[in-house]
Each structure stands twice: as C-alpha cells, then as structure tokens.
Amino acid sequence: MSTLSATMDDFRLNLGGTELKPLVIGGMGVNISTKALALEAARLGGIGHVSDAMLPDVTDRLFSTHFTALKAKFFRHLAGLGFKLGMNFDTIDIARHTRRYVEDVMSAKTGPGLVFINVMEKLTMNDPLKTLKARLNAALDAGIDGISLSAGLHTSSFAMMEENPRFRDAKLGIVVSSARALNIFLRRTAKTNRLPDFVVVEGPLAGGHLGFGMNWSEFSLPSIVDEVLAFLKSANLSIPVIAGGGVFSGTDGVRLLERGAAGVQVATRFTVSKESGLPDPVKQAYFNAEAEDVVVNGISPTGYPMRMLRQSPAICSNAKPQCEAYGYLLDKGDCQYLRAYREQVAADPSVKAPCIAEKTCLCHQMRNFKLWTCGAATHRLKETSVKLPDGTWWTPPAEAIFNDYMTGRNDEVMHPTLEDAMASK
Ligand SMILES: Cc1cc2nc3c(=O)[nH]c(=O)nc-3n(C[C@H](O)[C@H](O)[C@H](O)COP(=O)(O)O)c2cc1C
C-alpha cells in the first residue's frame, strides 16, 4: 500500500500489551485539553490528555472551591514587586486538588483508550522537587492511566514516584526533542530500574513551548524521529516512539508511522473542537489566523521559545504580576516576568501602564485564555470547518477530528458542508 492510500487506522499502538489507535491528543494547559476532550479520545480508542497546569485554580473553577483566593489573601504581605521567598504552595493542598480533579475525570472514563496527565516540570511553584513529587504521586493515587513528563524534564522524576504502588503499572513517558535529551534521562533514571513506557518526540512545529532554541526552524520532526529510533536501536531498547508537531492530516501521521513511529501526538486541530476549553471567541481567532499571524517568540518566563498568535492579548501586556494568587513559575522567589516588570517600573515610575514587551505573566494570561499558543499549522484550521449563517466558524466535535485523522488518506482533511455542520449542532 502506498503512503497516500494508507490510513492511520491501518496501524495500532501497542503500549505494554494494550492495543490502541495510534492517535494521542497532547496535553494543553491551562484546561484547554478538558476532561471532555480527553474522555472522547479514550472512548474512541486512542489516548487523551488532561493537563496538570494550575490544577488548584482549575478545580476552584470547576468545583467552586476557594484555594486560589485564600492563597492570595494569605500571601498578601508579599504583594508588590519584590522577591516572593516565603511564598510556598502547601503540598497537601496541591495533592488534594490533583486527586479530586483526576478522580473526577477517571470515574467518567469509558471505552478502550487511555487518559494520561501532562505534567510540566517547569512549573517550579517556588519548590520544584516537593511540588512536582506531590503532583505526580497524587495523579497516580487518583488512578490516572499514565503520565507524560514534559517541559523541563526533571531527571529525578521517576525516582520521585518510586515508592508509589502504581509506579510500575501506570504508563509513564517523557516528551523530548532530541535523542540526546532521551539519553540523559535514561542514564539518570537507570537506578529506578524502570524504562519509560513511551517517548513523545516533539518537533519544532508543535504548539506550546518548544524544546529548541530560537533556531527551531533548523530542525525537522522526521529527522529527530529517525535519530531517536536509531539511538533506541543502538541501545537495544524497545520503547514506542510517538511523534508530534505539525501533523495536520491522517496522511501526515501515516508518513511518521511508516518511518517507525508507533503513534502520533496532535493538538492544534483539537484546539477548535467543541470540547476544547478555549472560549468560543478565541476558537474563532484560531480559525481566522493567517500564516503570518503564527509567531515564535521569547515572552514566556520559562525561558523556552513559545509559538502563539501575534494577536494574543498577552503580548505587550501590563498585567501586574499575579504571584500571590498563582506563582506557578516562581523559582527562588523570582520569575522572569516579575523581574521584567520590576525593571520597567524602576526605569520610569511615571508610566502608569507600561508595556512589558520582553516577558508575559504566563500564569495569569494562560489562566485567562489570553495567550493564544498554537501549532505552526493553525492557519489551516479554516480548511477543516465551514462558516455558519451567523458568520462564525463551526467548531467540530472532537469525534469528527479524531475520525478524520484515523481515516483520512491522500493528504486530504475533512471539508464539512454547511449541512454537515448544521446536522451536528
Ligand atoms: C494550545 C496548545 C497548548 C499546549 N500546551 C501544552 C502543555 O501544556 N504541555 C505540553 O507538554 N505540551 C503542550 N502543547 C503541545 C501539544 O501537547 C502537542 O504535543 C503539540 O502541539 C502537537 O503538535 P500540533 O499542535 O502541531 O498537532 C500545547 C499545544 C497547543 C496547541
């Protein structure tokens, strides 16, 4: 069969004996990959992700609790632009929120697929080791099927879960952008005597933070996949490789599966699904984006380049640092945005609303859906939808996008008609 006539449904992803459709919906914080989206992927036989980014705040909104408001009140004495050295997260609270959220998701799971949680290790929360350990173990305790470790790969994260009774049966994997990063992770975790169950290889066209420098365009997903597969072969390791970043059609997926990837991770096409957590006007902005609107810049205080729409309200914003309420990026009491804000105010205290161009308050902006991160193919989303009589784009159900990936051939993507859209509304 030729690549063009094959479909992703001709392949299966085998994860430690579990046979799955080879499609993974990647984690999208903050609550863009909702419970509903992850559950759809699992129902349809693939893998869905929820995200652990800012979970205490997400659960506050879902279950009407007040953790964030109380935290802001408690740390009011640290308000202002100084260092937040005494501002720590209570790990018991963090674990409680993670458990509540994950239990709620897992109790609703149906179908043959799996639900994983994406844990970004760069969410340092002013105490990277303790807070990460609490988040990872609480997710396992609450019954999550698996964990994807991403953004900042902490080489001791496997050791942090070693004592957990589910350490050896939950599916644990990592997201890397090079064979070198994978090699370092494997060497440092060797003493836990446990290999990752999967490796996500994320290329330079992905959404969210990129695992490359500003020279990201010099890299390509297929060559990194080849490099990782060659490394695993040379080390005599058999770990399924899941490739992601810029996979827009089922045929794009088939090309990677034929290359030796065991599965494909996608996200951008699901940002505009009905189940995505983005507010509807933001979904419309994604549909209306043109190629020149999709930019990679350095405004994330994590230090990683991030891809986003240039219309994102978070760019050049003057949001007052929100550490007392959130503070997920604090490290030793400081954050790159807090520093940028402080310097700007010191440079000219008379300016009431300075434009902080170099960094953004990632917590506040992501939480409020004002940083419109997206993959490189966002401008193509309009090809997969249709305009409704009121002039807005139709937001397809996740099931339609999932099936389009699984059955699409000849480089084609779905082109719904107005009748299709109206019938599914
Ligand atoms: C809106 C959006 C938010 C994302 N957030 C995260 C995240 O919180 N953590 C993470 O590891 N990856 C994140 N990603 C990356 C995706 O999980 C996925 O690996 C990648 O975007 C796949 O490429 P594609 O978007 O071109 O399909 C995000 C991607 C998008 C589009």
The ligand as a Gaussian input file, in Angstrom:
#p B3LYP/6-31G(d) Opt

LIG

0 1
 C       -2.932000      25.278000      22.696000
 C       -1.813000      24.326000      22.992000
 C       -1.380000      24.176000      24.307000
 C       -0.364000      23.262000      24.600000
 N        0.006000      23.090000      25.911000
 C        0.923000      22.144000      26.223000
 C        1.221000      21.865000      27.581000
 O        0.630000      22.458000      28.498000
 N        2.168000      20.935000      27.850000
 C        2.805000      20.243000      26.847000
 O        3.670000      19.402000      27.139000
 N        2.526000      20.472000      25.549000
 C        1.600000      21.383000      25.229000
 N        1.266000      21.584000      23.904000
 C        1.877000      20.713000      22.871000
 C        0.920000      19.575000      22.477000
 O        0.660000      18.737000      23.573000
 C        1.394000      18.724000      21.283000
 O        2.483000      17.905000      21.615000
 C        1.782000      19.505000      20.034000
 O        1.144000      20.743000      19.950000
 C        1.432000      18.674000      18.797000
 O        1.600000      19.419000      17.632000
 P        0.375000      20.067000      16.825000
 O       -0.230000      21.069000      17.725000
 O        1.029000      20.665000      15.623000
 O       -0.593000      18.977000      16.473000
 C        0.259000      22.504000      23.576000
 C       -0.180000      22.691000      22.253000
 C       -1.199000      23.573000      21.962000
 C       -1.651000      23.723000      20.536000

